[in-house]
Amino acid sequence: MHKAGFVNIVGNPNVGKSTLMNALVGEQISIITSKAQTTRHRILGIVNGADFQIVYSDTPGVLKPNYKLQESMRGFSNSALNDADVLLYVTDVFDSSEKNKDFLDKVSQTDVATILIINKIDLIDEAKLIELVDFWKKRLPKAEILPISAIEKFNIEALLKRIKELLPYSPPFFDKDSLTDRPERFFVTEIIREKILLNYDKEVPYSVEVAVEEFKEEDEIIRISAVIFCERDSQKGILIGKGGKSLRKVGTEARKDIEIFFNKKIFLQLFVKVEKDWRNREQKLRSFGYQLEHKN
């Protein structure tokens, strides 16, 4: 009998959700940096075996929205509670259960099979871990608890085994050779956005969105033209840098990773455009692929 189901990964920012997803999928599907709000969309990673298909969904970190972009990100996390067969709530050894308490309350009330994952256990001693396990048993009494280190891949196999046991019997939802539901262009924009997160400070990384305007695949090379949108002229100047130096650095780093991703030579052109207040403009957010919740 074949098993298949949706396994949704939720939790606060910076607890290691994307690192866990990539460890489970075995590919860098979700971008990973030390900065909060790295993941903005729900990203599906698909793992296939002879008798199973697991569809993982990495969601943005749960946060209180300050503008429409963050409303969309919170909407992705909320929807993940409703359409999961298995829910992975990820916390870590430094996380506060009081942060976004209302979302955690929703997790405690769900009837979906839930695994509470305590990540980064390589950073604490056994006594502290026992204390954390006791706390989470009381906070989420219906959840199973599994301590892991996603970065060290400790207990990942045990987690995978338990997920397979919890999956419902079902035919596959996607082709068995699928790795993700996202188009190739999406991963180009994510790689470029990762390099921006790594190379710029303060508000600049959170004020940008990346769109691929041209993706032309030839026999020997893929030609890509992408636009980095920012909100202010001052941000545009920072992104480009003196004599274009900063933008060239981002372009070079992104091109190398895109070549690894596609296993092909890449020609990458980057442009910067100002799109004032795009994070609060519904039409612009929709054009970037964000889904907006409408409050009744």
N, C-alpha and C positions, 0 to 999 in steps of 0.2 A: 504493500500500500504506500502511496506517495503522500508526503506531508508538505504543506506550504503555508506560509503566513507572514504577517507584517509585524516586525519587531521595531518598536519606536523608542528612540533614545532621547530622554529629556533630562533637564536639570539646570542648575544655575550656570552663569558664565564661568569659564575657566576651570571647570572641574575635570576636564579631559574627555568630553563626549566625542569630539572629532578624532582624538587619538585612539579611543576605544573602537569607534566605527572602522577606522582604517586597519586596526589590528584584527578585527573580526572579518573584514572583507578581504584583507591582504593586498590592498591597493590604496594609494593616496587619493581617495575620493573627496574627502573634506580637507580644506586648508587648515593648517595648524600654526598658530603663533601664540605668543604669551599674552596677547592683548585680548580684552573682552570684545564681544560682538563680532568675532571673526566670521562665524557662520551666520548668514542672513536668510537663507532659504532652507526649506526641507530638501535634503539630498538623499536619494535612494541609492543604496549599494546592494547588489544582488549576489547572493552566494548559492551556487547550485551543487547538488550531489546527485548520485544516481536515484535516490529515493526521497529527496527533499529539495525545497527552494526556500531560502530565507531572504525576505526583503527588508533590509535594515533602512531606517529613516533617521538621519541625524538632523536635529532641530536646533534653531538658535537658542542661546542661553536665555532663560526666563528673566525678564527685567520689567520694571515699571515703565510704560511708554512715556516718552517726553515729546515725541513727534510722530507723524504718520508712518514713517519707515519702521519705527520700533513697534507701533501698533500691529503692523503686518507681521513682524517677527514674533510678537507675542501670540498672534493668531495661529501661526504655524505650530507653536508649542501646544496651545490649547487643543487644536484639532488632532494632535498626536495622541491625546488621551482617549479620543472617541473611536479611532479607526485602527487600534492596535489589537493584535492577537496576544502579544507579549509586550509588556512595558518594562523598559530598563530605566529606572530612575538613578541617575549618577550623582553621587556626592563625592567629596574627597575629605582628607583628614583635616583640612583647614576650613571647610565650608560651614556656613551658619544656617541652621534650620529655620531661623527667624527671617532670613532673607526671602522675600516672595512667599510668605507663609500661606497666602490664599491659594496659590498654585499647589503647594504641598498638601493642603487640605483636600483639594480636588483629587489628588493622587490617592490619598488615604481612603476616599469614598468610592473609587472606581472598583468595578468587579473584574477588570482585566487582570490576568495573571501578571504579577509585578515582581521583578527582581530588583532589590535595592543594592546598588553597587557602591562599595566604599573604595574609591580609587586612591592611588599614590601611597599605598601602605608601605612602600619601600622607604618612606620618609619619617616613619614613627616606630616606636617600640611596641612590644606585644601588649604591655599593660594598657597603653593608650588605645590600642586597637580593641581590646576587650571592652573597655569603657564605651567606645563608639558603638560597637555592636549592641551592647545593652541599651544604649540610648535609642538607637534606630528600631530595635524590637518594640519599644514602647511607642515610638512616634508613628511607625507604619506597621501595625501588628499583623496585617494580612500579607505583607511582603516577605519573600525569601531574601536573605541577606548573603551577599558574597563579596568578601574583600579581594581586591585585585590590584595589580600595578599594570596599567595599560602600556606604559612606556617600556616596561621590562617584560611585557607579555606574560606576567605571572597570573595564573588561574584563568587565562583566556580559553584554554581547552576545556576546562571544567564548565565555564560559562556556556560555551558552544554546545556541549553535551546536554546541559539542562534546557537550553533554548529548543533544541531538537525534540526533547521529550515533551515540551509544552506545546509544540506546534499542532494545529488541527490537521486532520487528514483532508487533503485537497489536491487537485491537479495544480500545476504551476501557473502563476499569474503572468509570467513573462517568458519569452524564448529562453531555452536553457543555456544559451551561450551569451545571454545579456549580463553586463556588469553593472549597469546603471540605467535609469530612465532619462537621464539628462543628455542633451545633444552635445556634440564635440565642442561647439562654440562656447557652451557654458563653462567648460573646464579651462578654456583659454582665458576667459574673463576672471575666473577664480584664481588662476596662477598669477595673472597680472596684479590682481587685487592683493594677493598674499605678499608680493614684492613691495607694494606700496605700504602695507602694514608694517613690514620689516624695515623700511628705509626712511620713513617719516615719523615725526613725533606729534604729540598734542592732538588737535582736532582734525588735522589734515586727512589721516587715513579714514576717519569715520564720515568725512564730508564728500567722499568720492564714490562714484559708480563707474563701472567699465562696460562698454558695449562694443561688440565686434561688428564692424561695418562691412568688411570684406573677408571672405574665407574661400580662397581659391586653391583647390588641390590639383597639382600637376604631377607628372610621373616621378620627378626627382625632388620636388619641393612643394611646401604649402605656403602660399602668400597670404599673410594676415594683416589687416589694417584695423586698429582698435582705437577707440576714443575714451579718454579718461575725463569724466565729467566732475567738476567741482562747483562749489557754491559762490565763491568770491574771486575777484581778480587777484587778490593777495595770495590766495591758495594756488592759483594758476602759476604765479611767479615762483612759489616755493617748489611746486611739482616739477617745473621745468629746470630750475636752478640756473646758476651763472653759466652762460654760454651753452645751456642745454645739458650740462653735465649730469644733473640728478636724474633727468628723464632717460638719458642714455644708459645709466647704470641700471635702472629698473628694467629697461628694454632688454639689455644684455642678459640679466639674471632670468627674466621671464622666458626669453627665447631658448635658453639652455634647458630649462625645465619642460617647456612645450615640446622641444625636440625629443626629450626622453619619453614624454607622454605619448607622442605619436610615432616615435621611432623613425623620424624622418627629418630632413633638413627644413628649417623654418626661416622665412623672411618676414620679419615683424616690423611694422611701422606703428608708432604711437603718437597720438595727438592729444592735446588738452583743450577742453572747451569749458566755459563758464555756463552753468545752468542754475540760475539763482533759486535758492530755497527748494531744490528738487525733493528733499526729504519730506516736505510737507505738501507736495502737489500730487494729488491722487492720479491724475492722468499720466504724469511722468513716472510715478511709481509703477503703475500698471504696465507702461511700456518697457520697464526694466524687469517685468515678470513677478512683481509682488502682488499678493492677494490681499485685499483690504476687507476687514470685517465691517459690516454695517450694524450699528447698535439699534435695537428696537426701542 
